[in-house]
Amino acid sequence: MPDHSVLPDQFSERDNEVIQFIIAEKLSGFTFDGIRRRLGVHPETLSRILFRLEEMNLIVRAQVGYKVTSIANEMTIIPLSENTTKIQVLQTYLPMNSAIESLLSEIEGKWFSSLRWLGYSKNDDSTTFKWITSDSKAQIDAVFWDNSLNIEVTLLEEDNLDMVITSSHYLLGFITKTIQNLNHFPDESFI
């Protein structure tokens, strides 16, 4: 098996930034626009980078955006040295009678309020849905495990925290409504 601990020499600095972000965020799937907003990469530059990553079998096109291959998942990196602050905004329990896969299929790629879909990551214990604010100043992650939901915010720039908290509450409402629709709960069960 090849050693994936060092990124290939043919990667440019910008290529490295994109692949490092994908690996550091443990993304399983992502969208072009989400990566563009999150990293501030020019669309043409990002198109060329993603094309190269596809040629190297690190990513593949999917129904919604891109999926990360097992080759990319085996790569190890030096963590990005971003100057960010992560804040836990909400933690709650949800009635999750339906599988998280059903919720993901309903939510994947969706934009609402000031949130733009970035992607998702999965591991044995949890699934994380990720959005970026339309002004690219914060990333909001919805982390699901068992019947729990934790909403975390990563501030990318000093920003008005009230706006990010409000967006987090919109996210909770969006997720709750989607679960309600998936499970056909009556409106009164969420009061």
N, CA, C and O of each residue as an XYZ file, in Angstrom:
764
protein
N       0.842     -1.183      0.000
C       0.000      0.000      0.000
C       0.889      1.248      0.000
O       1.864      1.305      0.750
N       0.565      2.256     -0.836
C       1.393      3.449     -0.900
C       1.296      4.270      0.377
O       0.306      4.208      1.107
N       2.348      5.038      0.627
C       2.380      5.922      1.792
C       1.661      7.212      1.432
O       2.101      7.949      0.549
N       0.544      7.487      2.123
C      -0.233      8.697      1.852
C       0.026      9.766      2.907
O      -0.763     10.701      3.039
N       1.102      9.648      3.650
C       1.352     10.620      4.709
C       1.929     11.921      4.169
O       1.902     12.941      4.858
N       2.443     11.899      2.964
C       2.999     13.099      2.356
C       2.213     13.397      1.096
O       1.992     12.508      0.273
N       1.793     14.628      0.941
C       1.030     14.984     -0.241
C       1.936     14.961     -1.470
O       3.114     15.304     -1.382
N       1.383     14.554     -2.622
C       2.191     14.454     -3.835
C       2.867     15.771     -4.210
O       2.338     16.853     -3.958
N       4.048     15.653     -4.819
C       4.825     16.834     -5.212
C       4.120     17.681     -6.257
O       4.375     18.882     -6.351
N       3.240     17.076     -7.043
C       2.585     17.844     -8.096
C       1.491     18.769     -7.572
O       0.903     19.527     -8.343
N       1.211     18.716     -6.274
C       0.233     19.629     -5.702
C       0.855     21.005     -5.538
O       1.978     21.143     -5.053
N       0.109     22.018     -5.950
C       0.538     23.397     -5.701
C       0.183     23.756     -4.264
O      -0.451     22.972     -3.558
N       0.590     24.927     -3.844
C       0.255     25.393     -2.493
C      -1.265     25.470     -2.323
O      -1.797     25.096     -1.277
N      -1.957     25.956     -3.355
C      -3.418     26.075     -3.296
C      -4.077     24.686     -3.292
O      -5.055     24.457     -2.580
N      -3.516     23.745     -4.112
C      -4.015     22.364     -4.090
C      -3.909     21.801     -2.682
O      -4.852     21.204     -2.162
N      -2.736     22.002     -2.071
C      -2.504     21.509     -0.713
C      -3.520     22.084      0.264
O      -4.028     21.373      1.131
N      -3.814     23.375      0.123
C      -4.771     24.005      1.029
C      -6.141     23.333      0.925
O      -6.790     23.090      1.943
N      -6.581     23.033     -0.291
C      -7.889     22.411     -0.489
C      -7.891     20.991      0.058
O      -8.790     20.627      0.816
N      -6.904     20.185     -0.309
C      -6.884     18.794      0.148
C      -6.681     18.731      1.668
O      -7.261     17.869      2.328
N      -5.876     19.622      2.223
C      -5.698     19.647      3.670
C      -7.008     19.977      4.373
O      -7.330     19.391      5.407
N      -7.761     20.912      3.811
C      -9.051     21.256      4.412
C      -9.999     20.065      4.360
O     -10.657     19.755      5.354
N     -10.077     19.396      3.219
C     -10.962     18.240      3.063
C     -10.613     17.163      4.084
O     -11.496     16.581      4.714
N      -9.327     16.907      4.239
C      -8.889     15.863      5.166
C      -9.050     16.308      6.620
O      -9.516     15.536      7.459
N      -8.666     17.552      6.918
C      -8.770     18.053      8.293
C     -10.213     18.078      8.771
O     -10.483     17.797      9.939
N     -11.141     18.410      7.886
C     -12.566     18.441      8.238
C     -13.182     17.050      8.186
O     -14.347     16.868      8.537
N     -12.389     16.061      7.743
C     -12.863     14.678      7.608
C     -14.106     14.605      6.733
O     -15.038     13.852      7.016
N     -14.106     15.402      5.664
C     -15.266     15.458      4.793
C     -15.472     14.133      4.068
O     -14.525     13.534      3.558
N     -16.713     13.692      4.033
C     -17.102     12.533      3.230
C     -17.676     13.017      1.910
O     -17.546     12.353      0.882
N     -18.308     14.171      1.948
C     -18.882     14.794      0.767
C     -18.880     16.296      0.951
O     -18.908     16.790      2.079
N     -18.848     17.032     -0.167
C     -18.826     18.491     -0.097
C     -19.299     19.067     -1.414
O     -19.402     18.354     -2.412
N     -19.587     20.366     -1.417
C     -19.987     21.044     -2.640
C     -18.904     22.025     -3.076
O     -18.104     22.504     -2.272
N     -18.909     22.303     -4.359
C     -17.980     23.263     -4.949
C     -18.139     24.615     -4.259
O     -17.160     25.210     -3.809
N     -19.379     25.092     -4.179
C     -19.617     26.417     -3.614
C     -19.243     26.476     -2.136
O     -18.751     27.500     -1.663
N     -19.471     25.386     -1.402
C     -19.110     25.351      0.011
C     -17.614     25.517      0.209
O     -17.183     26.314      1.043
N     -16.809     24.765     -0.555
C     -15.342     24.872     -0.463
C     -14.893     26.259     -0.912
O     -14.010     26.864     -0.304
N     -15.513     26.756     -1.987
C     -15.138     28.086     -2.502
C     -15.364     29.152     -1.441
O     -14.495     29.992     -1.207
N     -16.511     29.123     -0.808
C     -16.817     30.110      0.236
C     -15.908     29.935      1.445
O     -15.387     30.908      1.991
N     -15.726     28.687      1.855
C     -14.978     28.426      3.096
C     -13.516     28.808      2.970
O     -12.932     29.354      3.906
N     -12.911     28.521      1.799
C     -11.478     28.791      1.625
C     -11.193     30.076      0.856
O     -10.040     30.498      0.764
N     -12.221     30.698      0.308
C     -12.016     31.933     -0.437
C     -11.226     31.721     -1.724
O     -10.424     32.570     -2.114
N     -11.454     30.594     -2.377
C     -10.725     30.257     -3.599
C     -11.521     30.765     -4.797
O     -12.744     30.632     -4.835
N     -10.825     31.349     -5.779
C     -11.470     31.810     -7.003
C     -12.096     30.602     -7.708
O     -11.485     29.534     -7.739
N     -13.304     30.748     -8.275
C     -13.988     29.603     -8.900
C     -13.162     28.875     -9.974
O     -13.156     27.644    -10.010
N     -12.476     29.611    -10.837
C     -11.667     28.961    -11.883
C     -10.514     28.167    -11.271
O     -10.206     27.060    -11.712
N      -9.890     28.742    -10.262
C      -8.793     28.048     -9.576
C      -9.312     26.775     -8.923
O      -8.692     25.717     -9.033
N     -10.444     26.877     -8.245
C     -11.013     25.714     -7.578
C     -11.411     24.639     -8.590
O     -11.217     23.451     -8.333
N     -11.959     25.036     -9.726
C     -12.311     24.063    -10.768
C     -11.094     23.263    -11.196
O     -11.165     22.041    -11.327
N      -9.972     23.950    -11.415
C      -8.740     23.254    -11.821
C      -8.239     22.332    -10.713
O      -7.791     21.219    -10.987
N      -8.313     22.788     -9.471
C      -7.861     21.967     -8.343
C      -8.708     20.704     -8.230
O      -8.176     19.601     -8.105
N     -10.025     20.868     -8.273
C     -10.908     19.710     -8.135
C     -10.733     18.747     -9.309
O     -10.840     17.533     -9.135
N     -10.467     19.277    -10.499
C     -10.199     18.419    -11.659
C      -8.949     17.576    -11.402
O      -8.942     16.375    -11.674
N      -7.884     18.207    -10.875
C      -6.656     17.458    -10.570
C      -6.909     16.411     -9.484
O      -6.409     15.290     -9.573
N      -7.679     16.772     -8.466
C      -7.973     15.818     -7.402
C      -8.796     14.640     -7.924
O      -8.622     13.505     -7.480
N      -9.700     14.923     -8.875
C     -10.454     13.838     -9.517
C      -9.524     12.929    -10.315
O      -9.641     11.706    -10.246
N      -8.597     13.525    -11.075
C      -7.648     12.736    -11.862
C      -6.793     11.831    -10.982
O      -6.384     10.751    -11.408
N      -6.526     12.271     -9.761
C      -5.711     11.492     -8.820
C      -6.560     10.527     -7.995
O      -6.053      9.870     -7.086
N      -7.856     10.442     -8.315
C      -8.799      9.568     -7.611
C      -8.903      9.879     -6.120
O      -9.114      8.978     -5.308
N      -8.756     11.158     -5.758
C      -8.935     11.575     -4.370
C     -10.382     11.972     -4.100
O     -10.863     11.880     -2.971
N     -11.076     12.419     -5.162
C     -12.490     12.766     -5.068
C     -13.190     12.258     -6.323
O     -12.553     12.015     -7.348
N     -14.506     12.103     -6.230
C     -15.332     11.741     -7.380
C     -16.585     12.604     -7.350
O     -17.049     13.015     -6.287
N     -17.120     12.869     -8.527
C     -18.369     13.624     -8.589
C     -19.503     12.778     -8.027
O     -19.532     11.558     -8.186
N     -20.437     13.459     -7.366
C     -21.577     12.783     -6.754
C     -22.849     13.504     -7.172
O     -22.798     14.523     -7.860
N     -23.981     12.973     -6.756
C     -25.267     13.587     -7.075
C     -25.309     15.028     -6.555
O     -25.790     15.928     -7.243
N     -24.803     15.239     -5.337
C     -24.704     16.588     -4.771
C     -23.227     16.855     -4.514
O     -22.704     16.439     -3.480
N     -22.552     17.527     -5.413
C     -21.157     17.905     -5.208
C     -20.178     16.792     -5.473
O     -20.179     16.187     -6.545
N     -19.325     16.521     -4.472
C     -18.241     15.549     -4.599
C     -18.218     14.631     -3.388
O     -18.655     15.002     -2.298
N     -17.706     13.437     -3.596
C     -17.447     12.491     -2.511
C     -15.943     12.302     -2.415
O     -15.233     12.370     -3.418
N     -15.470     12.068     -1.217
C     -14.056     11.847     -0.961
C     -13.797     10.343     -1.039
O     -14.556      9.559     -0.469
N     -12.738      9.930     -1.736
C     -12.440      8.510     -1.908
C     -11.657      7.963     -0.718
O     -11.174      8.715      0.129
N     -11.546      6.657     -0.675
C     -10.789      6.010      0.403
C      -9.309      6.390      0.341
O      -8.636      6.418      1.371
N      -8.800      6.682     -0.848
C      -7.396      7.098     -0.981
C      -7.163      8.391     -0.200
O      -6.197      8.499      0.556
N      -8.048      9.368     -0.383
C      -7.917     10.639      0.342
C      -8.102     10.429      1.839
O      -7.423     11.063      2.646
N      -9.026      9.535      2.213
C      -9.267      9.279      3.635
C      -8.068      8.639      4.324
O      -7.926      8.750      5.542
N      -7.206      7.974      3.565
C      -6.019      7.341      4.134
C      -4.858      8.318      4.290
O      -3.868      8.009      4.951
N      -4.979      9.492      3.685
C      -3.900     10.477      3.757
C      -3.859     11.108      5.139
O      -4.899     11.323      5.762
N      -2.676     11.398      5.609
C      -2.529     12.140      6.859
C      -1.860     13.462      6.536
O      -1.081     13.569      5.589
N      -2.170     14.446      7.322
C      -1.659     15.787      7.056
C      -1.213     16.442      8.344
O      -1.528     15.992      9.445
N      -0.482     17.502      8.174
C      -0.199     18.387      9.298
C      -1.408     19.303      9.401
O      -1.789     19.909      8.399
N      -2.028     19.432     10.574
C      -3.243     20.238     10.699
C      -3.039     21.667     10.208
O      -1.960     22.245     10.337
N      -4.106     22.212      9.643
C      -4.081     23.596      9.197
C      -3.914     24.508     10.401
O      -4.462     24.247     11.471
N      -3.170     25.556     10.222
C      -2.951     26.483     11.332
C      -3.836     27.706     11.154
O      -3.350     28.825     10.990
N      -5.142     27.474     11.188
C      -6.079     28.583     11.095
C      -6.255     29.211     12.461
O      -6.215     28.534     13.488
N      -6.447     30.496     12.452
C      -6.714     31.210     13.689
C      -8.231     31.298     13.840
O      -8.834     32.310     13.483
N      -8.851     30.229     14.373
C     -10.299     30.174     14.489
C     -10.701     29.902     15.928
O      -9.911     29.423     16.741
N     -11.952     30.222     16.213
C     -12.524     29.970     17.519
C     -13.742     29.089     17.330
O     -14.619     29.420     16.532
N     -13.821     27.964     18.052
C     -14.975     27.068     17.970
C     -15.814     27.242     19.228
O     -15.296     27.237     20.345
N     -17.119     27.396     19.026
C     -18.045     27.639     20.124
C     -19.198     26.653     20.019
O     -19.778     26.488     18.946
N     -19.535     25.998     21.122
C     -20.724     25.154     21.154
C     -21.909     26.072     21.428
O     -21.947     26.761     22.447
N     -22.878     26.075     20.511
C     -24.015     26.974     20.629
C     -25.239     26.267     21.198
O     -25.932     26.816     22.054
N     -25.505     25.055     20.727
C     -26.691     24.326     21.153
C     -26.360     22.852     21.345
O     -25.525     22.292     20.635
N     -27.018     22.240     22.304
C     -26.961     20.794     22.454
C     -28.342     20.336     22.877
O     -28.928     20.882     23.812
N     -28.863     19.326     22.184
C     -30.214     18.866     22.471
C     -30.362     17.406     22.062
O     -29.481     16.825     21.428
N     -31.491     16.834     22.439
C     -31.865     15.496     21.998
C     -32.979     15.640     20.973
O     -33.801     16.554     21.053
N     -32.995     14.733     20.017
C     -34.004     14.754     18.964
C     -34.639     13.381     18.826
O     -33.995     12.364     19.086
N     -35.917     13.349     18.411
C     -36.543     12.056     18.126
C     -36.038     11.554     16.774
O     -36.519     11.986     15.727
N     -35.084     10.657     16.802
C     -34.457     10.192     15.560
C     -34.901      8.769     15.243
O     -34.081      7.851     15.221
N     -36.208      8.581     14.995
C     -36.706      7.252     14.655
C     -36.219      6.830     13.274
O     -36.051      5.640     13.008
N     -35.996      7.790     12.407
C     -35.503      7.444     11.078
C     -33.980      7.512     11.082
O     -33.383      8.173     11.931
N     -33.378      6.848     10.162
C     -31.923      6.791     10.076
C     -31.358      8.156      9.718
O     -32.008      8.965      9.055
N     -30.143      8.391     10.169
C     -29.448      9.644      9.864
C     -29.257      9.789      8.352
O     -29.182     10.906      7.840
N     -29.179      8.663      7.639
C     -29.038      8.692      6.173
C     -30.245      9.360      5.524
O     -30.097     10.097      4.550
N     -31.444      9.105      6.062
C     -32.650      9.740      5.529
C     -32.597     11.244      5.742
O     -32.951     12.021      4.856
N     -32.155     11.642      6.918
C     -32.026     13.063      7.214
C     -30.988     13.697      6.294
O     -31.215     14.782      5.758
N     -29.852     13.030      6.108
C     -28.817     13.550      5.220
C     -29.345     13.706      3.797
O     -29.082     14.721      3.152
N     -30.078     12.729      3.304
C     -30.580     12.820      1.932
C     -31.568     13.968      1.766
O     -31.672     14.538      0.680
N     -32.292     14.314      2.825
C     -33.230     15.438      2.767
C     -32.523     16.790      2.882
O     -32.964     17.774      2.287
N     -31.437     16.841      3.642
C     -30.778     18.112      3.943
C     -29.596     18.409      3.017
O     -29.286     19.575      2.769
N     -28.940     17.376      2.507
C     -27.712     17.553      1.723
C     -27.919     18.564      0.593
O     -28.848     18.447     -0.207
N     -27.040     19.543      0.551
C     -27.069     20.559     -0.498
C     -28.007     21.723     -0.240
O     -28.040     22.665     -1.031
N     -28.768     21.686      0.842
C     -29.783     22.722      1.092
C     -29.176     24.004      1.655
O     -28.305     23.979      2.525
N     -29.668     25.122      1.129
C     -29.346     26.448      1.642
C     -30.591     26.969      2.338
O     -31.709     26.667      1.919
N     -30.411     27.742      3.390
C     -31.532     28.417      4.030
C     -30.980     29.532      4.898
O     -29.826     29.494      5.325
N     -31.824     30.529      5.153
C     -31.387     31.698      5.905
C     -30.053     32.164      5.329
O     -29.938     32.316      4.113
N     -29.049     32.394      6.164
C     -27.743     32.838      5.654
C     -26.761     31.676      5.537
O     -25.562     31.902      5.376
N     -27.251     30.426      5.617
C     -26.380     29.258      5.607
C     -26.324     28.606      4.230
O     -27.352     28.395      3.587
N     -25.113     28.292      3.789
C     -24.857     27.643      2.507
C     -24.199     26.298      2.779
O     -23.237     26.224      3.543
N     -24.703     25.242      2.167
C     -24.204     23.886      2.398
C     -22.732     23.782      2.052
O     -22.303     24.207      0.979
N     -21.965     23.217      2.963
C     -20.535     22.970      2.734
C     -20.312     21.496      2.450
O     -19.718     21.149      1.429
N     -20.778     20.619      3.335
C     -20.585     19.185      3.149
C     -20.890     18.444      4.430
O     -21.548     18.966      5.330
N     -20.395     17.205      4.498
C     -20.639     16.398      5.684
C     -19.458     15.474      5.917
O     -18.664     15.206      5.015
N     -19.363     14.996      7.144
C     -18.345     14.003      7.490
C     -19.011     12.923      8.332
O     -20.001     13.168      9.021
N     -18.439     11.718      8.258
C     -18.979     10.582      9.006
C     -17.833      9.824      9.641
O     -16.732      9.743      9.096
N     -18.121      9.270     10.810
C     -17.231      8.275     11.398
C     -18.121      7.249     12.095
O     -19.344      7.302     11.966
N     -17.527      6.330     12.822
C     -18.317      5.271     13.453
C     -19.291      5.793     14.499
O     -20.329      5.176     14.737
N     -18.971      6.920     15.125
C     -19.777      7.426     16.239
C     -20.745      8.542     15.870
O     -21.783      8.695     16.514
N     -20.420      9.326     14.841
C     -21.230     10.510     14.568
C     -21.230     10.864     13.081
O     -20.410     10.381     12.300
N     -22.177     11.720     12.728
C     -22.254     12.315     11.401
C     -22.368     13.814     11.617
O     -23.138     14.271     12.462
N     -21.597     14.580     10.848
C     -21.602     16.035     10.988
C     -22.003     16.669      9.670
O     -21.386     16.411      8.637
N     -23.051     17.511      9.706
C     -23.463     18.296      8.549
C     -22.835     19.671      8.724
O     -22.804     20.201      9.835
N     -22.330     20.261      7.624
C     -21.573     21.508      7.716
C     -22.135     22.564      6.757
O     -22.417     22.287      5.591
N     -22.286     23.771      7.283
C     -22.696     24.914      6.478
C     -21.699     26.045      6.698
O     -20.993     26.080      7.706
N     -21.651     26.967      5.744
C     -20.848     28.183      5.861
C     -21.824     29.355      5.718
O     -22.764     29.279      4.927
N     -21.613     30.426      6.466
C     -22.495     31.581      6.340
C     -22.259     32.250      4.984
O     -21.171     32.145      4.418
N     -23.264     32.928      4.472
C     -23.171     33.537      3.139
C     -22.075     34.591      3.055
O     -21.579     34.889      1.969
N     -21.691     35.164      4.213
C     -20.591     36.132      4.199
C     -19.230     35.460      4.437
O     -18.209     36.143      4.520
N     -19.214     34.145      4.545
C     -18.001     33.327      4.735
C     -17.245     33.648      6.022
O     -16.034     33.439      6.101
N     -17.952     34.151      7.021
C     -17.294     34.519      8.272
C     -17.413     33.461      9.363
O     -16.765     33.570     10.404
N     -18.248     32.427      9.133
C     -18.411     31.391     10.146
C     -18.834     30.080      9.494
O     -19.513     30.064      8.467
N     -18.419     28.995     10.108
C     -18.851     27.657      9.709
C     -19.697     27.107     10.841
O     -19.325     27.212     12.009
N     -20.837     26.520     10.497
C     -21.734     25.956     11.496
C     -21.846     24.464     11.236
O     -22.201     24.039     10.137
N     -21.539     23.670     12.262
C     -21.575     22.214     12.171
C     -22.694     21.672     13.046
O     -22.848     22.075     14.199
N     -23.476     20.752     12.483
C     -24.503     20.030     13.238
C     -23.987     18.605     13.410
O     -23.921     17.841     12.447
N     -23.624     18.254     14.640
C     -23.030     16.954     14.936
C     -24.105     16.051     15.542
O     -24.671     16.365     16.589
N     -24.383     14.920     14.871
C     -25.387     13.953     15.327
C     -24.704     12.712     15.856
O     -23.812     12.171     15.203
N     -25.105     12.251     17.025
C     -24.690     10.956     17.546
C     -25.825     10.459     18.431
O     -26.441     11.236     19.160
N     -26.095      9.164     18.362
C     -27.252      8.582     19.043
C     -28.469      9.449     18.731
O     -28.754      9.683     17.556
N     -29.179      9.924     19.713
C     -30.305     10.835     19.485
C     -29.940     12.268     19.847
O     -30.818     13.078     20.144
N     -28.667     12.580     19.825
C     -28.198     13.902     20.241
C     -27.796     14.749     19.044
O     -27.372     14.240     18.007
N     -27.940     16.049     19.219
C     -27.498     17.030     18.232
C     -26.705     18.093     18.966
O     -27.162     18.644     19.968
N     -25.516     18.376     18.462
C     -24.681     19.436     18.997
C     -24.403     20.399     17.840
O     -23.916     19.974     16.792
N     -24.701     21.673     18.012
C     -24.416     22.674     16.980
C     -23.229     23.500     17.438
O     -23.254     24.139     18.490
N     -22.186     23.467     16.614
C     -20.937     24.174     16.912
C     -20.674     25.211     15.827
O     -20.995     25.004     14.657
N     -20.091     26.315     16.233
C     -19.748     27.395     15.315
C     -18.243     27.596     15.326
O     -17.622     27.675     16.385
N     -17.670     27.675     14.146
C     -16.269     28.054     14.010
C     -16.236     29.451     13.415
O     -16.615     29.652     12.261
N     -15.781     30.419     14.207
C     -15.679     31.787     13.725
C     -14.406     31.914     12.897
O     -13.309     31.646     13.388
N     -14.555     32.322     11.642
C     -13.411     32.457     10.742
C     -12.877     33.876     10.741
O     -11.717     34.116     10.406
N     -13.722     34.804     11.114
C     -13.353     36.212     11.268
C     -14.115     36.725     12.475
O     -15.172     36.204     12.830
N     -13.562     37.755     13.099
C     -14.318     38.367     14.184
C     -15.630     38.847     13.587
O     -15.646     39.531     12.564
N     -16.698     38.493     14.214
C     -18.002     38.740     13.624
C     -19.006     38.985     14.731
O     -18.704     38.822     15.914
N     -20.181     39.372     14.339
C     -21.281     39.551     15.269
C     -21.793     38.175     15.669
O     -22.453     37.505     14.875
N     -21.499     37.752     16.877
C     -21.874     36.434     17.351
C     -23.391     36.262     17.364
O     -23.883     35.149     17.179
N     -24.143     37.347     17.580
C     -25.600     37.255     17.598
C     -26.139     36.697     16.276
O     -27.058     35.878     16.284
N     -25.579     37.130     15.147
C     -26.028     36.660     13.842
C     -25.770     35.160     13.701
O     -26.609     34.433     13.169
N     -24.623     34.701     14.170
C     -24.270     33.288     14.068
C     -25.163     32.447     14.978
O     -25.577     31.352     14.598
N     -25.463     32.949     16.169
C     -26.358     32.235     17.084
C     -27.758     32.150     16.481
O     -28.409     31.108     16.555
N     -28.214     33.244     15.888
C     -29.517     33.243     15.222
C     -29.545     32.213     14.096
O     -30.519     31.473     13.958
N     -28.488     32.161     13.294
C     -28.399     31.168     12.219
C     -28.415     29.753     12.777
O     -29.005     28.859     12.170
N     -27.780     29.535     13.918
C     -27.776     28.213     14.556
C     -29.180     27.804     14.969
O     -29.545     26.634     14.859
N     -29.968     28.759     15.441
C     -31.344     28.457     15.818
C     -32.196     28.169     14.584
O     -33.068     27.301     14.621
N     -31.947     28.901     13.481
C     -32.619     28.581     12.221
C     -32.271     27.153     11.804
O     -33.137     26.400     11.357
N     -31.004     26.790     11.952
C     -30.558     25.442     11.607
C     -31.299     24.401     12.440
O     -31.777     23.404     11.898
N     -31.400     24.618     13.743
C     -32.134     23.689     14.605
C     -33.585     23.568     14.140
O     -34.128     22.465     14.077
N     -34.205     24.689     13.817
C     -35.584     24.657     13.329
C     -35.709     23.892     12.022
O     -36.656     23.129     11.831
N     -34.762     24.094     11.132
C     -34.754     23.407      9.834
C     -34.604     21.896     10.028
O     -35.321     21.113      9.405
N     -33.681     21.496     10.883
C     -33.456     20.073     11.159
C     -34.682     19.464     11.824
O     -35.111     18.371     11.455
N     -35.248     20.164     12.803
C     -36.422     19.674     13.518
C     -37.592     19.481     12.558
O     -38.272     18.456     12.604
N     -37.825     20.451     11.701
C     -38.923     20.365     10.724
C     -38.697     19.201      9.767
O     -39.641     18.492      9.419
N     -37.460     18.999      9.342
C     -37.148     17.893      8.426
C     -37.392     16.549      9.107
O     -37.961     15.643      8.498
N     -36.966     16.409     10.367
C     -37.215     15.168     11.119
C     -38.713     14.958     11.296
O     -39.210     13.840     11.168
N     -39.423     16.034     11.589
C     -40.873     15.959     11.762
C     -41.513     15.440     10.475
O     -42.380     14.567     10.528
N     -41.101     15.959      9.332
C     -41.661     15.530      8.049
C     -41.270     14.086      7.719
O     -42.089     13.329      7.198
N     -40.029     13.701      8.017
C     -39.580     12.330      7.740
C     -40.351     11.307      8.556
O     -40.681     10.228      8.064
N     -40.635     11.651      9.802
C     -41.292     10.716     10.711
C     -42.796     10.912     10.798
O     -43.485     10.176     11.505
N     -43.306     11.908     10.077
C     -44.744     12.202     10.057
C     -45.290     12.464     11.444
O     -46.387     12.026     11.791
N     -44.489     13.202     12.252
C     -44.966     13.600     13.570
C     -45.986     14.720     13.412
O     -45.813     15.576     12.544
N     -47.047     14.745     14.224
C     -47.947     15.891     14.200
C     -47.255     17.116     14.765
O     -46.342     16.992     15.581
N     -47.678     18.296     14.342
C     -47.068     19.549     14.792
C     -47.034     19.664     16.312
O     -46.082     20.221     16.858
N     -48.049     19.151     17.011
C     -48.116     19.296     18.466
C     -46.995     18.548     19.178
O     -46.648     18.901     20.305
N     -46.419     17.522     18.547
C     -45.374     16.737     19.237
C     -44.076     17.506     19.393
O     -43.193     17.077     20.136
N     -43.942     18.634     18.708
C     -42.718     19.434     18.812
C     -42.945     20.720     19.593
O     -42.139     21.648     19.515
N     -44.027     20.777     20.338
C     -44.308     21.981     21.124
C     -43.820     21.770     22.540
O     -43.955     22.661     23.379
